[in-house]
Amino acid sequence: MADEKELDLVMVSPGAKPPVCKIMNFGKFLYEQTKKEKEAKKKQKVINVKEVRFSPNIEAHDIEIKAKNARKFLLAGNKVKVTVRFRGREADYSFKGRKILDAFFEKVEEVSIIEKRPKLEGRNMIMILGPKKA
């Protein structure tokens, strides 16, 4: 029947019992499949993770500037990874890092939520913030 109509016999779902076949133009079928895949890819939202780094002896004004940048990232829909890097003996004063991360979160609190609480990992204290849902 497919040869009479000058079309192809395409197996649509080979896993079914019995397998389902259709008489159609195979080239057109492939074209529509790729078109659907591209359309689905366009609708996906890519979430990037931006990083903001501090040292334990950062000044208050510098925290404000970095908070302003982080606010831009959060409003754009990105996640923000906030890192305090300890060098040498600074790691003994990890409470300073927690204080810095808390002060930073207070500045971006209205546009973000904490996804991962501050935690010391090696020589870095890391906190991850996500954008607040509207």
C-alpha positions as CSV (number, residue, x, y, z in Angstrom):
1,M,0.0,0.0,0.0
2,A,2.9,2.4,0.8
3,D,4.5,1.7,-2.6
4,E,1.3,2.4,-4.4
5,K,1.0,5.9,-2.7
6,E,4.8,6.4,-3.1
7,L,5.2,6.9,0.6
8,D,7.2,5.1,3.4
9,L,6.1,2.5,6.0
10,V,7.4,3.9,9.3
11,M,7.4,1.9,12.6
12,V,6.1,4.5,15.1
13,S,6.4,2.5,18.3
14,P,8.3,-0.7,18.0
15,G,7.9,-1.6,21.7
16,A,4.1,-2.0,21.4
17,K,2.5,-5.4,20.9
18,P,1.8,-5.5,17.9
19,P,4.3,-2.8,16.7
20,V,2.5,0.3,15.4
21,C,3.3,1.4,11.8
22,K,2.2,4.3,9.7
23,I,2.2,5.1,6.0
24,M,3.8,8.5,5.7
25,N,6.6,10.6,4.1
26,F,9.7,9.7,6.3
27,G,11.7,12.8,5.4
28,K,8.8,15.0,6.5
29,F,8.4,13.0,9.7
30,L,12.1,13.5,10.6
31,Y,11.9,17.2,9.8
32,E,8.9,17.6,12.1
33,Q,10.6,15.6,14.9
34,T,13.7,17.8,14.8
35,K,11.5,20.9,14.7
36,K,9.6,19.8,17.9
37,E,12.9,19.1,19.7
38,K,14.3,22.6,18.9
39,E,11.0,24.2,20.1
40,A,11.2,22.2,23.4
41,K,14.9,23.3,23.8
42,K,14.0,27.0,23.3
43,K,11.4,26.8,26.2
44,Q,14.0,25.4,28.7
45,K,15.3,27.9,31.2
46,V,19.0,27.6,31.9
47,I,20.0,28.5,35.5
48,N,23.6,29.7,35.9
49,V,25.4,29.8,39.2
50,K,27.4,33.0,39.7
51,E,30.0,33.3,42.4
52,V,30.8,36.1,44.8
53,R,34.1,35.8,46.8
54,F,35.1,37.4,50.0
55,S,38.1,37.3,52.4
56,P,37.5,37.3,56.1
57,N,38.8,40.8,56.5
58,I,36.6,42.6,54.0
59,E,35.2,46.1,54.6
60,A,31.5,46.9,55.0
61,H,31.5,49.0,51.8
62,D,32.9,46.2,49.7
63,I,30.2,43.9,51.0
64,E,27.6,46.4,49.8
65,I,29.1,46.6,46.4
66,K,29.2,42.8,46.0
67,A,25.6,42.6,47.4
68,K,24.6,45.0,44.6
69,N,26.1,42.8,42.0
70,A,24.6,39.7,43.5
71,R,21.2,41.4,43.5
72,K,21.5,41.8,39.7
73,F,22.3,38.1,39.3
74,L,19.4,37.1,41.5
75,L,16.9,39.4,39.7
76,A,18.1,37.9,36.4
77,G,17.1,34.4,37.7
78,N,20.6,33.1,38.5
79,K,21.8,31.4,41.7
80,V,24.6,33.0,43.6
81,K,27.3,31.0,45.4
82,V,28.8,33.1,48.2
83,T,32.3,32.1,49.2
84,V,34.6,33.3,52.0
85,R,38.2,32.1,51.4
86,F,40.4,31.6,54.4
87,R,44.2,31.7,53.9
88,G,46.8,30.5,56.4
89,R,45.7,30.9,60.0
90,E,42.5,32.8,59.0
91,A,40.7,29.4,59.1
92,D,40.8,29.5,62.9
93,Y,38.4,32.5,62.8
94,S,35.6,30.8,60.8
95,F,33.1,32.7,63.0
96,K,34.1,35.9,61.1
97,G,33.2,34.2,57.8
98,R,29.7,33.3,59.2
99,K,29.3,36.9,60.3
100,I,30.2,38.1,56.9
101,L,27.8,35.7,55.1
102,D,25.0,36.7,57.5
103,A,25.6,40.4,56.8
104,F,25.7,39.7,53.1
105,F,22.4,37.8,53.2
106,E,20.7,40.7,55.1
107,K,21.6,43.0,52.2
108,V,20.0,40.7,49.5
109,E,17.3,39.2,51.7
110,E,14.3,40.7,49.9
111,V,15.3,39.1,46.5
112,S,16.8,35.8,47.6
113,I,16.3,32.7,49.7
114,I,19.0,30.5,51.2
115,E,19.3,27.2,49.4
116,K,22.3,26.0,51.3
117,R,23.2,27.3,54.7
118,P,26.8,28.6,55.4
119,K,29.1,25.6,55.8
120,L,32.9,25.3,56.1
121,E,34.3,23.1,53.4
122,G,38.1,22.9,53.6
123,R,39.4,26.4,53.5
124,N,36.2,27.9,52.1
125,M,32.9,28.7,53.8
126,I,30.1,28.4,51.2
127,M,26.5,29.6,51.1
128,I,24.2,29.2,48.1
129,L,21.4,31.7,47.4
130,G,18.5,31.3,45.0
131,P,16.1,33.9,43.5
132,K,12.9,34.4,45.5
133,K,9.8,33.2,43.6
134,A,7.4,36.0,42.8
